[in-house]
Amino acid sequence: MKTNVNVDEESVVKLGAAFTCGVLNELCGWAACLLVLVFLFNVGRWCFGWGMDDSNKSGWERSGFTIMTDNKTGIQYLSDGKGGLVRRETK
């Protein structure tokens, strides 16, 4: 059984525009939630010192170095993340 459905072009365009607006609104809502969560996580890192080591003064004044330990000798090195290593001397 065949049925003939008359669909005009204007209705299709309006339907496509409504669908696109709905999808974009949903994506923007999720992106905003993700942005807020990332912001809160970073504030927590700065305030509570998550991910800090003893080469940093505070959460706001980070040195940018990471401490690396040689597994065989136990000697610690500071790395700037660009390939340079400096032996860490503690007092």
C-alpha positions in Angstrom: 0.0 0.0 0.0 1.6 3.3 -1.1 0.7 6.6 0.4 1.6 9.9 -1.1 3.0 12.4 1.4 3.3 15.9 0.3 6.2 17.7 2.0 7.1 21.2 1.1 10.6 22.4 1.1 9.9 25.1 3.8 8.8 22.5 6.3 12.0 20.4 5.8 14.2 23.5 6.2 12.3 24.5 9.4 12.7 21.0 10.8 16.4 20.9 10.0 17.0 24.3 11.6 15.1 23.2 14.8 17.0 20.0 15.0 20.4 21.8 14.5 19.5 24.4 17.2 18.5 21.7 19.6 21.8 19.8 19.1 23.9 22.9 19.4 22.0 24.0 22.6 22.6 20.6 24.1 26.3 20.6 23.2 26.8 24.1 24.6 25.2 23.0 27.9 27.5 20.0 28.2 30.6 22.1 27.3 29.7 24.7 30.0 29.4 21.9 32.6 32.8 20.5 31.5 34.3 24.0 31.7 33.0 24.5 35.3 34.3 21.1 36.4 37.8 21.8 35.0 37.8 25.2 36.7 36.8 23.7 40.0 39.4 20.9 39.7 42.2 23.5 39.0 41.1 25.7 42.0 41.3 22.6 44.2 44.8 21.8 42.9 46.0 25.4 43.6 44.3 25.6 47.0 45.1 22.2 48.4 48.4 21.5 46.7 47.4 18.5 44.6 50.2 17.5 42.3 52.8 19.6 44.0 56.1 18.5 45.3 58.7 20.1 47.6 60.3 22.1 44.8 57.3 24.5 44.8 56.8 27.4 47.2 53.0 27.2 47.1 50.1 26.4 44.8 50.3 29.8 43.4 54.1 29.9 42.9 55.0 26.7 41.1 58.6 26.2 40.0 57.7 24.3 36.8 60.2 21.5 37.7 59.4 17.9 38.2 61.5 15.7 40.5 62.7 12.5 38.9 64.5 9.7 40.8 67.1 7.4 39.3 65.9 3.9 40.3 69.3 2.4 40.5 71.2 5.1 42.4 68.3 6.8 44.2 69.7 10.2 43.1 67.1 12.9 42.4 67.1 15.2 39.4 65.1 18.2 38.5 63.6 18.3 35.0 62.1 21.3 33.3 60.2 19.1 30.8 62.3 20.2 27.9 65.1 17.7 28.1 67.3 19.3 30.7 68.2 17.4 33.9 70.0 19.0 36.9 71.1 16.9 39.9 69.1 17.9 43.0 71.3 18.7 46.0 69.4 18.9 49.3 70.8 20.8 52.3 
